[in-house]
Amino acid sequence: MLYAAASGGGAGGLTPILMIALLFGVMYFMMIRPQQKRRREAEQMQSALAPGDEIVTIGGLHGTVTGVDDETVLLEIAPGVQTKYARPAIARVVKQVERPEAIDSAVEEVESVKE
């Protein structure tokens, strides 16, 4: 009788470990991967900024890009009023300026080298 109780308890000890592993797997595919994808897309959008693009900052400020630096973006928020923002402060591009295909391909090459 003791033998039957001991052999039945071995399978029950494995179940909690499998449940924890399953929970971590679900968390990875439901939360971590989508967040990484959004972060990559935001970085790509911020690196493709060019003068003339109309953008919205994370604070809700609308402006037009007048200059781009490695870490900052110069925005014109009103005629004659320019402000400097960090690239990560750009939430989205409302309207992107038409650029020649040669520039687009060069931007894509630079982004592929970064990865």
C-alpha positions in Angstrom: 0.0 0.0 0.0 2.9 2.4 0.7 4.4 1.6 -2.6 1.2 2.6 -4.5 1.0 5.9 -2.6 4.7 6.7 -3.3 4.5 5.9 -7.1 1.3 8.0 -7.6 2.9 11.1 -5.9 5.7 11.3 -8.5 3.5 12.3 -11.4 1.8 14.9 -9.2 5.1 16.7 -8.5 5.8 17.3 -12.2 2.5 19.0 -12.9 3.3 22.3 -11.1 6.6 22.6 -12.9 4.9 22.1 -16.2 2.2 24.6 -15.4 4.9 27.2 -14.5 6.8 26.5 -17.7 3.6 26.8 -19.7 2.8 30.1 -17.9 6.2 31.6 -18.8 5.7 30.4 -22.4 2.3 32.1 -22.7 3.7 35.3 -21.1 6.5 35.4 -23.6 4.3 35.0 -26.7 1.5 37.2 -25.4 3.5 40.1 -23.8 7.2 40.1 -24.4 7.3 39.4 -28.2 4.7 41.9 -29.2 6.4 44.6 -27.0 9.7 43.9 -28.7 8.1 44.2 -32.1 6.5 47.6 -31.2 9.9 48.8 -29.9 11.6 47.7 -33.2 9.0 49.5 -35.3 9.3 52.7 -33.2 13.0 52.7 -33.6 12.7 52.2 -37.3 10.2 55.0 -37.6 12.4 57.4 -35.5 15.5 56.6 -37.6 13.6 57.3 -40.8 12.7 60.8 -39.8 13.6 63.5 -42.4 13.0 67.3 -42.7 9.4 68.0 -43.8 7.8 65.1 -42.0 4.8 66.0 -39.9 4.9 64.2 -36.5 3.2 64.0 -33.1 5.3 63.8 -30.0 4.5 61.5 -27.0 3.2 64.6 -25.3 0.7 65.3 -28.1 2.5 68.2 -29.7 2.2 68.4 -33.5 5.0 69.8 -35.5 7.1 69.6 -38.7 10.6 68.2 -38.7 13.1 70.9 -39.8 16.3 69.2 -38.8 17.6 65.8 -37.8 20.6 65.0 -35.7 21.9 61.6 -34.3 20.0 62.0 -31.1 17.7 65.0 -31.5 15.0 66.3 -33.9 14.3 70.0 -34.5 10.6 70.7 -34.8 8.8 73.7 -36.1 5.6 73.9 -34.0 4.5 77.3 -35.3 5.8 79.7 -38.0 9.2 80.8 -36.8 9.0 78.7 -33.5 11.4 75.8 -33.4 12.0 73.3 -30.5 14.5 70.5 -30.0 13.3 67.0 -29.0 15.0 63.7 -28.4 14.2 61.1 -31.1 12.4 58.7 -28.6 10.0 61.5 -27.9 8.5 61.1 -31.4 5.3 59.0 -31.1 4.2 58.8 -34.7 4.6 60.3 -38.2 1.4 61.9 -39.4 2.6 62.7 -42.9 5.9 61.6 -44.5 7.6 63.7 -47.2 8.0 62.0 -50.5 11.7 61.0 -50.9 13.6 59.7 -53.9 14.0 56.0 -54.0 17.8 56.2 -53.7 17.5 57.8 -50.3 14.9 55.2 -49.1 17.2 52.4 -50.2 20.2 54.0 -48.4 18.1 54.3 -45.2 17.1 50.6 -45.5 20.8 49.6 -45.9 21.8 51.6 -42.8 19.0 50.0 -40.8 20.0 46.5 -41.9 23.6 47.2 -40.9 22.4 48.2 -37.4 20.7 44.9 -36.9 
